[in-house]
């Protein structure tokens, strides 16, 4: 299954449009990524309170960049391993084509 189709399938489960056969998967994704997003928003709010004069925490672009960076830096361990494997495969393909 391609990564894009996997993401779309998971998102449809999370949105509740499709009833998954195994509810534990839906609950896992909601808990894992929901908590991660909540943590990112909490950190953004803390930074806004700490640095009220810093515009990067108050603009849409700056807030999105902060949350995105937080998510990437705090991914669950198995997600980090998967990303590393995917990057290694891409690097191999690029080196073979040269």
Phi, psi and omega in degrees: 000134181287158182297319180298315181293327177296316180297316180297320180294315179297317179297322179293326175294315182295319179290345179083012180286328180239134178276117180287153177290327183240107184293335182300325179295314179300315181296320179300310182295319178298315181293312184296303186280332175295315178295319181297317179293320176299318178298319180296317180293323177297315179296322177298315179298318178298317179293325177295322178288321181290321186236070184294343181266353182272107185297336184294341178269355184244346178274158180298313182297315180295319179295317179296318177298317180297312181296317178299316179296319179299316180298316180295324182281343185238030178295151173300150187304318181293332177288322179296317179298318180297317178296321178296317179297317180297319179295318179298319179296318179295319179297320178296316180298318180294321181288328178290326183282349181273000000 
